């Protein structure tokens, strides 16, 4: 049989256990600070949970951090050895071709009647310099004469961009009283791998005849390619 006194002791013990569950100490505190109480007379130190327990009148509160302050930065260490060369990555896929850019035209024109004269020797009439690239080329001149004659005008390239030399043959119907004119047009398409000078040259087929090339012009339009 359990006496009344024994029952009270058991009950008190249970209450302390429950109190221990409810009042769980947090040491160190949430901020990492440790709280302690220093006994002034005996010198004893006890650690407390500052949120639950306070130091008594004959104790002095002490605090310290669980983690000490950060020390100074140490000197830099020596540079390590160079690592081995990595393997070359795989070649990426070729992207789609971009849109064709705007064309660029080069043009040369000389006015004058009569213009430069020529006979049966090939005579340069007008020249135009262009950079490397693909060009649509056209040269024009009004060939005039006082006699019936045949003449040819051609395009020459320096340095040669092609073995082909474009030319046209014009029949000029002369008039003994006044000069008559026939239009000469020389078209061509060339791709130059270096800067090139385009020259319009003309000549007659008869050494006794002299004609003139009036208002000559050369135009060269840069294009993306020639098919």
C-alpha distance (Angstrom), angle and dihedral (degrees) to the residues before:
residue distance angle dihedral
X1 . . .
X2 3.85 . .
X3 3.77 114.5 .
X4 3.78 123.3 -133.1
X5 3.79 89.6 -112.4
X6 3.81 91.4 54.8
X7 3.80 90.7 50.1
X8 3.77 92.0 54.3
X9 3.83 91.5 52.2
X10 3.79 91.8 49.7
X11 3.79 90.8 49.2
X12 3.79 92.4 49.3
X13 3.80 91.1 50.9
X14 3.80 91.7 51.5
X15 3.78 91.0 51.2
X16 3.78 91.7 53.6
X17 3.78 90.6 51.6
X18 3.77 91.0 51.4
X19 3.78 90.2 46.6
X20 3.79 88.9 51.9
X21 3.80 89.4 54.3
X22 3.79 93.3 49.0
X23 3.82 97.2 42.0
X24 3.78 101.0 48.4
X25 3.78 110.4 170.7
X26 3.82 120.6 -123.3
X27 3.79 109.0 -149.3
X28 2.95 119.9 -164.0
X29 3.81 98.7 25.9
X30 3.82 123.4 -115.0
X31 3.81 90.8 -89.4
X32 3.82 92.3 52.5
X33 3.84 94.1 -105.0
X34 3.83 118.1 140.1
X35 3.82 116.6 -149.4
X36 3.81 123.7 -154.7
X37 3.81 138.9 173.7
X38 3.83 119.8 -135.5
X39 3.82 115.2 -154.7
X40 3.82 107.6 -132.4
X41 3.77 95.5 -152.9
X42 3.77 104.4 36.0
X43 3.81 100.8 25.6
X44 3.80 93.8 -130.2
X45 3.81 117.7 149.2
X46 3.77 124.2 -152.6
X47 3.83 128.1 -176.3
X48 3.81 116.7 -128.9
X49 3.78 141.1 -177.7
X50 3.79 100.5 -113.2
X51 3.81 91.5 -154.1
X52 3.82 91.5 58.6
X53 3.82 108.3 23.2
X54 3.81 132.1 41.5
X55 3.80 128.9 -161.7
X56 3.83 116.5 -99.4
X57 3.80 125.1 -116.0
X58 3.81 93.2 -93.8
X59 3.81 93.0 49.7
X60 3.79 132.8 80.6
X61 3.80 119.7 -141.9
X62 3.80 116.6 -123.7
X63 3.82 127.1 -171.8
X64 3.77 133.8 -169.7
X65 3.80 137.0 164.4
X66 3.76 123.1 -104.2
X67 3.86 87.8 -140.8
X68 3.78 117.7 47.1
X69 3.83 123.9 -133.0
X70 3.79 118.1 -76.4
X71 3.77 113.9 -93.7
X72 3.82 125.3 -131.9
X73 3.80 120.1 -75.7
X74 3.76 111.9 -91.7
X75 3.81 123.2 -128.5
X76 3.83 118.4 -81.2
X77 3.76 114.7 -93.6
X78 3.81 122.8 -123.7
X79 3.81 119.1 -79.3
X80 3.76 112.2 -92.9
X81 3.79 122.8 -126.1
X82 3.81 119.6 -81.0
X83 3.77 112.7 -93.2
X84 3.80 122.5 -123.0
X85 3.83 121.0 -83.1
X86 3.77 111.3 -89.4
X87 3.77 122.1 -125.6
X88 3.82 118.6 -91.5
X89 3.78 113.2 -100.7
X90 3.77 123.0 -121.5
X91 3.81 119.0 -84.1
X92 3.78 110.7 -98.8
X93 3.77 122.2 -125.9
X94 3.81 118.1 -89.0
X95 3.77 111.2 -100.1
X96 3.80 123.7 -128.1
X97 3.80 118.5 -80.6
X98 3.76 112.9 -94.5
X99 3.80 124.0 -125.1
X100 3.78 119.6 -78.9
X101 3.77 112.0 -92.9
X102 3.79 124.3 -129.5
X103 3.81 118.1 -74.3
X104 3.79 121.7 -113.2
X105 3.79 121.9 -143.8
X106 3.80 127.3 -151.8
X107 3.81 117.7 -163.2
X108 3.81 138.4 179.7
X109 3.83 125.8 -177.2
X110 3.79 135.3 173.2
X111 3.80 121.4 -168.6
X112 3.76 123.5 -153.1
X113 3.80 141.6 113.8
X114 2.90 114.7 -118.5
X115 3.78 95.3 27.1
X116 3.81 129.2 -168.4
X117 3.82 111.8 -32.4
X118 3.76 126.7 -133.0
X119 3.80 139.0 -178.9
X120 3.80 132.5 -173.3
X121 3.81 93.1 -48.4
X122 3.84 116.8 84.8
X123 3.81 104.5 -99.5
X124 3.84 124.4 -168.3
X125 3.80 109.1 -123.8
X126 3.85 104.1 175.2
X127 3.84 137.1 -8.0
X128 3.83 133.9 -155.2
X129 3.83 126.9 -171.6
X130 3.83 120.6 -145.9
X131 3.84 134.7 175.0
X132 3.79 125.0 -114.1
X133 3.80 114.6 -66.2
X134 3.80 144.4 83.9
X135 3.80 116.4 -58.0
X136 3.79 141.2 -174.5
X137 3.80 103.4 -143.5
X138 3.79 132.4 -164.1
X139 3.81 129.6 175.0
X140 3.80 125.2 -170.9
X141 3.80 137.3 -174.4
X142 3.80 138.3 158.5
X143 3.82 106.8 -123.3
X144 3.79 112.0 -152.0
X145 3.81 133.7 -174.4
X146 3.82 142.0 160.5
X147 3.83 91.9 -134.8
X148 3.76 136.1 45.6
X149 3.80 107.9 -87.1
X150 3.76 143.6 152.5
X151 3.78 119.5 -130.1
X152 3.78 137.1 177.6
X153 3.79 129.4 -148.6
X154 3.78 123.4 -165.6
X155 3.80 143.4 178.0
X156 3.77 118.8 -122.2
X157 3.83 126.4 -172.9
X158 3.81 128.1 -146.8
X159 2.95 113.5 -133.1
X160 3.78 91.9 21.7
X161 3.81 111.2 -106.7
X162 3.79 91.8 -177.1
X163 3.79 140.1 9.5
X164 3.79 87.7 -122.6
X165 3.80 118.6 93.3
X166 3.79 113.1 -166.0
X167 3.81 115.3 -138.1
X168 3.78 142.7 163.0
X169 3.81 131.4 -156.6
X170 3.80 117.1 -138.5
X171 3.79 128.2 -167.2
X172 3.81 109.7 -144.4
X173 3.80 115.7 -159.8
X174 3.77 107.0 -149.8
X175 3.77 130.4 -152.0
X176 3.78 120.1 -153.2
X177 3.80 90.4 -146.7
X178 3.82 100.2 45.5
X179 3.76 138.3 4.8
X180 3.82 117.6 -92.3
X181 3.80 124.8 -154.7
X182 3.80 138.7 -144.9
X183 3.80 124.4 -172.1
X184 3.80 116.6 -118.7
X185 3.82 117.3 -159.5
X186 3.82 120.7 -178.7
X187 3.86 113.9 -172.6
X188 3.80 124.7 -173.8
X189 3.83 144.0 155.4
X190 3.80 121.4 -143.1
X191 3.80 140.8 168.1
X192 3.81 113.8 -144.7
X193 3.80 121.3 -162.9
X194 3.82 92.4 -163.2
X195 3.82 137.5 23.2
X196 3.81 107.3 -63.9
X197 3.80 139.0 -168.1
X198 3.82 115.3 -136.0
X199 3.81 113.6 -153.8
X200 3.80 128.4 -168.8
X201 3.82 109.3 -148.7
X202 3.83 129.5 179.6
X203 3.82 137.1 -170.8
X204 3.79 140.6 171.6
X205 3.78 127.2 -127.1
X206 3.80 94.2 -129.8
X207 3.82 121.1 63.5
X208 3.80 89.5 -151.5
X209 3.81 93.3 60.6
X210 3.80 126.6 78.4
X211 3.82 120.4 -167.3
X212 3.79 131.7 177.1
X213 3.84 133.1 -134.0
X214 3.81 106.5 -138.0
X215 3.85 124.0 -160.6
X216 3.83 95.2 -4.0
X217 3.82 119.8 -168.4
X218 3.81 138.8 177.6
X219 3.81 125.0 -161.2
X220 3.83 126.4 -174.4
X221 3.82 120.3 -175.0
X222 3.80 117.2 -162.0
X223 3.84 112.1 -132.8
X224 3.80 135.9 -178.7
X225 3.80 93.2 -111.7
X226 3.79 145.6 -29.9
X227 3.82 120.7 -117.9
